[in-house]
Amino acid sequence: MKLALDLNAYFASCEQQERPELRGLPIAVAPLMAETTCCIAASYAAKKFGVKTGTQVAEARRLCPGIEIVEARPPLYVHYHDRIKACVDRVVPIEAATSIDEFICDLPAGHKTPEKAVALAKTLKQAMAREVGEVMTCSIGIAPNAWLAKVASDIQKPDGLVLIEPHDLPHILHGLELRDLSGIGPNMEQRLNRARIFTVQQLCAASKLELRRAWGGVEGEIMFERLRGAPVPLTVSECASIGHSHVLPPVKRNDVDAHSIIHRMMQKAAMRLRRLDLVTSHMQVAVRFIGKQGRGHWDVDARFNHTDDTIELTHHLNALWADYPGCNTSQAPMHVGVVLSGLIESRHQTVPLFEAGRPHAPLMKAMDKLNLRFGKSTLYFGAAHKGRDHAPMRIAFTRIPDVEVE
Ligand SMILES: [Mg+2]
């Protein structure tokens, strides 16, 4: 049995906890004080007027006259995250922090019966109110696996407590929309619709093979199992990473090919990221060398605001590559790899906190569509196009990539 804990209106609650004069009032948190920016959180009093995450500030004022707009304080939210984590962990061991305001816990052996689990959840809520703050309410879901626990934590808000037992499946899910399910974002919803799955009931009735096809891989089989309460562990969207690695054939053991192949692998990983409606905040690049003096390696990584944008990721990759030692007479690259981690679902993205929107989103979408239809190499960014004219490396590494059609 797993327990998922999700804070209600997290950023807004942090502000109300810090500033008692805002409690109970309709407030929204915005990344900066501008009418054109979007709210990243709304208090429950503001939600009643239809203000939600993504509502433009000007629109929020129209929907809810008198709403207080508060400028976001990201360090404060990280501080509360750490306090919540410590508080939860004292009551029930945390298995994973799946976003800034979501935690998955493994119920201890003595608390796996429904009564004991619910009692523990209540203890947890009391501890949160006492140790973190009375405004910091949370919704808790308890279920046979982590994914169902997350779904359960979304059913009742605010201050919810929902238990899903094996005999509740699948009908307890039937009232939900596809998009209510963790891991189904707008892209995945479209793919499911193309597979003639429009409701959660249809999703639950679909065969393992149908889901495998809809997801285009093992994620669909995992969904099949999760819907049925199988104890499937957390996967890619919760805590792992997406990565590719490649052993270079002898003819490609040079810097130009290594660089180009890393770019191609990064672009593939980014496409997979978007298909799963995830965003990444961490890139690791590794090159293994083979040479006269044995084996060497070059491992670097970069952290950045969450993104699924290939162009942004290209900039991060190029910045890392600027320090690449390069091959020389004693070593040549033999094995290359790139890993994207720090993954969260794109709907939990905190990017709007720090940056203005996602200017390349339509371009990314169009690229993915073409690549899905005509094959993975239909459209890609120039850096991955192994020196058509063997351009000098320095230029290839630093140029701003543009779209090339092969
Ligand atoms: Mg939340």
Boltz pocket constraint, residues with backbone or C-beta under 6 A from the ligand:
constraints:
  - pocket:
      binder: B
      contacts: [[A, 6], [A, 7], [A, 8], [A, 9], [A, 10], [A, 101]]
      max_distance: 6.0
